[in-house]
Amino acid sequence: MRLTIIEPLGVEKEQLLKLAEEKLGSRVEITYCDTRVTDTETLVLRAQDADILAFSNLPFKKEVLERCPKLKMISVAFTGVDHVAMDYCRERGILVCNCAGYSNTAVSELVFGLALSLYRRIIPCNEAVRREKDKTGLVGLELEGKKFGVVGMGAIGSRTAMLAKAFGCEVYGYNRSPKRPEGVKMTDLDTLLSLCDIVSLHVPLNDGTRGLIDAGKLALMKPDALLINTARGPVVDSRALADALREGRLGGAAVDVFETEPPIAADHPLLNCPNLIATPHVAFATKEALFKRAVIVFENVARFLEGSPQNVVE
C-alpha cells in the first residue's frame, strides 16, 4: 500500500514521519509532499499512484479523484469534509475518514478569546496605548450573567457551552436533532437568536445550514448582541452581516471562516465593518490540536489496514 501525505499537516516533517512509522510500521510506503498546491494537474501528479491519501482542508474535487485509479481510502486531517467530492467517493467506494474531535478544545477556546476581545475591546485598547491615549471610550462588558447561545450542540458546541457556564453565562442551545445537555436550555433557533447576548455557531456546512444566518435571522438578534462564527463561512450571509454591523443593528461579530480559504480579498464586505474581528481560519490551529490530528490521521489508516475502519464519514 502506498500512502501519500499530499500536503504538510502542521507538524514538523521529522516528527510526522516518526509518528507515521510508530502507527503504521512497514505496512505502507509513504510519500510526503512538503508544499501545498491546489492546481488540478499537480494534485493528480502527486495522488495518482496512491492507495491512501492524507490531507487537511485542501479542496479535492472529482476531476482529481477520477484520475486516481488505485485510491481506496482518504484520511482527512480535518473534521468537516465539504471540501472533498464525497458523492464521487461513495460512487467509487473510496472510504473517507475524518479527524473528529481533534480541535474541540482549540476551537472552543478561540470563541472566548474572540468574545472577550469584543467585550473588553482589547484591540482598540492596544491601539489607544500605542497612540498615547487612555481608557476613555473603552469601558467594556463582562461575560458573567450574559445569555450565551450555542447553535449546533456537537462536540465543539458542547465544549463551548461548558466554557460559557464556567464564565457564569446563562447558556442556551439549539440543535437540529434532540439533545438534553446538562445546564443548557435547549430551544428553537429563532428564540435563541432573539434572547441571547452572544451567539456562537458550531454547525457543519450542508444543504440545511448554508445561509442559515441570513438577513431575517440577523434581524431577530439584539442590537447589542455578538455573533461568532468559527464553523463554516457560508453558514452566514456575509453581506447581510456586513449591513447589520454598518447600520448598527448588531453589536459586533467575530469571523474565523469565510466563503473561501484565506487569503481573503480586501474588498470582502466584512473587512471594512465596525466592531468586527477577523481571523484567518485559525480556530483549529494550535500545536496541541495539530499533533492530536496527526495521531488520528495515522490511526485511521492503521484501522483501515486492519479491516476495522474508524471515523468513517458516511
Residue, then its C-alpha position, 0 to 999 in steps of 0.5 A: m500500500r502506498l500512502t501519500i501525505i499530499e500536503p504538510l499537516g502542521v507538524e514538523k516533517e521529522q516528527l510526522l514521519k516518526l509518528a507515521e512509522e510508530k502507527l503504521g510500521s512497514r505496512v505502507e510506503i509513504t510519500y510526503c509532499d512538503t508544499r501545498v498546491t491546489d492546481t488540478e494537474t499537480l494534485v493528480l501528479r502527486a495522488q495518482d499512484a496512491d492507495i491512501l491519501a492524507f490531507s487537511n482542508l485542501p479542496f479535492k474535487k472529482e476531476v482529481l479523484e477520477r484520475c486516481p485509479k488505485l485510491k481506496m481510502i482518504s484520511v482527512a486531517f480535518t473534521g468537516v469534509d465539504h471540501v472533498a467530492m464525497d458523492y464521487c467517493r461513495e460512487r467509487g467506494i473510496l472510504v473517507c475518514n475524518c479527524a473528529g474531535y481533534s480541535n474541540t478544545a482549540v476551537s472552543e477556546l478561540v470563541f472566548g478569546l474572540a468574545l472577550s476581545l469584543y467585550r473588553r475591546i482589547i484591540p482598540c485598547n492596544e491601539a489607544v496605548r500605542r497612540e498615547k491615549d487612555k481608557t476613555g471610550l473603552v469601558g467594556l462588558e463582562l461575560e458573567g450573567k450574559k445569555f450565551g447561545v450555542v447553535g449546533m450542540g456537537a462536540i465543539g458546541s458542547r465544549t463551548a457551552m461548558l466554557a460559557k457556564a464556567f464564565g457564569c453565562e446563562v447558556y442556551g442551545y439549539n440543535r437540529s436533532p434532540k439533545r438534553p445537555e446538562g445546564v443548557k436550555m435547549t430551544d428553537l433557533d429563532t428564540l435563541l437568536s432573539l434572547c441571547d447576548i452572544v451567539s456562537l455557531h458550531v454547525p457543519l456546512n450542508d444543504g440545511t445550514r448554508g445561509l442559515i444566518d441570513a438577513g431575517k435571522l440577523a434581524l431577530m438578534k439584539p442590537d447589542a448582541l455578538l455573533i461568532n462564527t468559527a464553523r463554516g463561512p457560508v453558514v452566514d450571509s456575509r453581506a447581510l452581516a456586513d449591513a447589520l454591523r454598518e447600520g448598527r443593528l448588531g453589536g459586533a461579530a467575530v469571523d474565523v471562516f469565510e466563503t473561501e480559504p484565506p487569503i481573503a480579498a480586501d474588498h470582502p464586505l466584512l473587512n471594512c465593518p465596525n466592531l468586527i474581528a477577523t481571523p484567518h481560519v485559525a480556530f483549529a490551529t494550535k500545536e496541541a490540536l495539530f499533533k492530536r490530528a496527526v495521531i488520528v490521521f495515522e490511526n485511521v489508516a492503521r484501522f483501515l489496514e486492519g479491516s476495522p475502519q474508524n471515523v468513517v464519514e458516511 
